Amino acid sequence: ATLFVPQLPRLKEQTLQRLAQHGIGRPTQIVWGIEDRTATLDRAIDLFRIIAGRERQTTLHAISAAGHHPYREHPQQFNELMFGFIESMQP
């Protein structure tokens, strides 16, 4: 906590800058919990815009009644999204 947490804002800013400049280079799916109090939906939208600016195949799915761990809170819905995304990438 004493080493990582103080550096978090700087590391986050560096990561977002790298994404904006270079992108990810891969189709990307973002899954976000609408009720996440530590990472609000407007942050998800900002992240989506940054990634989608470099990668056309970017999607954002917001899961209602989910917080920071939508894969735990709604595993069936999360898995359906993941499998659908993977299937959409098949030639």
N, C-alpha and C positions, 0 to 999 in steps of 0.2 A: 504493500500500500504506500509506503514512503518513497519508493522508487518509481513505480508506474503511474500512480494517480496524479502526481504533480506534472508529469510530462504529457498527460492525456490530451489537453487542449492543443498543444503544439503538434503532437503526432496526428491528431485528427485533421488539423488544418493542412499538414503536409500530405496526408493521404488524399484529401479532397482536391488539392492542387494537382497531384499526380494524375488522379482520375480525369480531371478537367483537361489536362494537357495531353495525356497519352491514352486515356481510356483503359478498358480491360482487354479488349481484343477478342472477346467471346460473347455470344448471346448471354444475356443476364436476366434472371428473374429475381425480383425483390419481393419478399413476403413480409408484411408488417402487421403487427397487432394494433388495432385502432385505439385500444385502451392503454397502450404503453405510456406510462407517465414519465419514463426516463428518456424516451426517444419518441417525440410526438409525430403525428402524421405529417405535419408540414416539413419535418426533417426528411421523412420518406420521400415526399414529393421533390424536395431539393436534391436528394441523392439520385432519384430517378432522372431528373433533368440533366444532372451532370453526366451520368453514365450514358443516357440516351443521346446526349450531344455527340458522342463518339461511336456509339453502337446502336444501330437501328433496331436490332432485335433485342429490345429491352422491355420488360413488362414489370408492372407494379401491381401486386394484389394486396389489398388491405382486408384483414380478417376481423370481423366485428366480435365483440365480447372476448377479445384476446389482448393480453398484455405483451410483455417483452419476449415471451416464449410461445408463439403461436403453434409451433410444431409440437409442443407438449400439451397445450390447452385444447387444441383441435387437430389431433393427429390425422384423422381421416380426411378432413378438408385439406390440410397441408399436403398430405401424400397425393391426393388427387391433383392438386396444383402442380406438384413436382412431376408426377408421371405425365400429365398433360404437356408440360413444358418440354420434357425429354422427348416425348413422342413427336412434338411439333418440330423438333430439330432433326428428325430422321429424314433422309433423302427420299 
